[in-house]
Amino acid sequence: MTGLLTAAALLVTGAGLAVAVAVYATTRRIGHALPVLLDFLTAAGLIRLAGDVSWDSILAAAAVIAVRKVATFGSRTSEDIAGRG
């Protein structure tokens, strides 16, 4: 079962990269592509967490979620500043 979950996490990660590149190619805005990528990485981390419940897995999933929150906040703030100028 763990091998299947690892493969699923890898598949979700690859799909996230492909979709994020497609979003960036369409919109030319990193602020739109980054949250998409980080959502897929969060999903992959949670899939891996289902197969291997350890502190390392929990910390890795929490780190991805924290980075997503900070990056999304930062991109929204920079878009607000760019929109005012």
C-alpha positions as CSV (number, residue, x, y, z in Angstrom):
1,M,0.0,0.0,0.0
2,T,2.9,2.4,0.8
3,G,4.3,1.9,-2.7
4,L,1.0,2.8,-4.2
5,L,0.7,5.9,-2.1
6,T,4.3,7.0,-3.0
7,A,3.5,6.6,-6.7
8,A,0.3,8.6,-6.3
9,A,2.1,11.4,-4.5
10,L,4.7,11.4,-7.3
11,L,1.9,11.6,-9.9
12,V,0.2,14.4,-8.1
13,T,3.5,16.3,-7.9
14,G,4.1,15.9,-11.6
15,A,0.6,17.0,-12.4
16,G,1.1,20.0,-10.2
17,L,4.2,21.0,-12.0
18,A,2.5,20.6,-15.4
19,V,-0.6,22.5,-14.4
20,A,1.4,25.3,-12.8
21,V,3.4,25.7,-16.0
22,A,0.2,25.8,-18.0
23,V,-1.3,28.4,-15.7
24,Y,1.8,30.6,-15.9
25,A,2.0,30.2,-19.7
26,T,-1.7,31.3,-19.9
27,T,-1.7,34.2,-17.5
28,R,2.0,35.2,-17.4
29,R,1.5,35.8,-13.6
30,I,3.5,33.8,-11.1
31,G,1.0,34.9,-8.5
32,H,-1.6,32.7,-10.2
33,A,0.7,29.8,-10.9
34,L,2.4,29.5,-7.5
35,P,-0.8,28.8,-5.4
36,V,-1.8,26.1,-7.9
37,L,1.6,24.4,-7.6
38,L,1.6,24.6,-3.8
39,D,-2.0,23.2,-3.6
40,F,-0.8,20.1,-5.6
41,L,2.3,19.8,-3.4
42,T,0.1,20.0,-0.3
43,A,-2.1,17.2,-1.7
44,A,1.0,15.1,-2.5
45,G,2.3,15.7,1.0
46,L,-1.0,14.6,2.5
47,I,-1.0,11.5,0.4
48,R,2.5,10.6,1.6
49,L,1.4,11.3,5.1
50,A,-1.4,8.7,4.7
51,G,1.3,6.1,4.0
52,D,4.0,7.1,6.4
53,V,2.7,8.7,9.6
54,S,5.9,10.0,11.2
55,W,7.1,13.3,12.6
56,D,9.2,13.9,9.5
57,S,6.1,13.5,7.2
58,I,4.0,15.7,9.5
59,L,6.6,18.4,9.5
60,A,7.1,18.2,5.7
61,A,3.3,18.6,5.1
62,A,3.1,21.4,7.6
63,A,6.1,23.2,6.0
64,V,4.5,23.0,2.5
65,I,1.2,24.4,4.0
66,A,3.1,27.2,5.7
67,V,5.1,28.1,2.6
68,R,1.8,28.2,0.6
69,K,0.2,30.6,3.1
70,V,3.2,32.9,3.1
71,A,3.7,32.8,-0.7
72,T,0.0,33.4,-1.4
73,F,0.0,36.3,1.0
74,G,3.1,37.7,-0.5
75,S,1.9,37.4,-4.1
76,R,-1.4,39.1,-3.2
77,T,0.4,41.9,-1.5
78,S,2.7,42.5,-4.5
79,E,-0.3,42.4,-6.9
80,D,-2.0,45.0,-4.7
81,I,1.0,47.2,-4.8
82,A,1.5,46.7,-8.6
83,G,-2.2,47.6,-9.2
84,R,-1.9,50.9,-7.3
85,G,1.1,52.0,-9.3
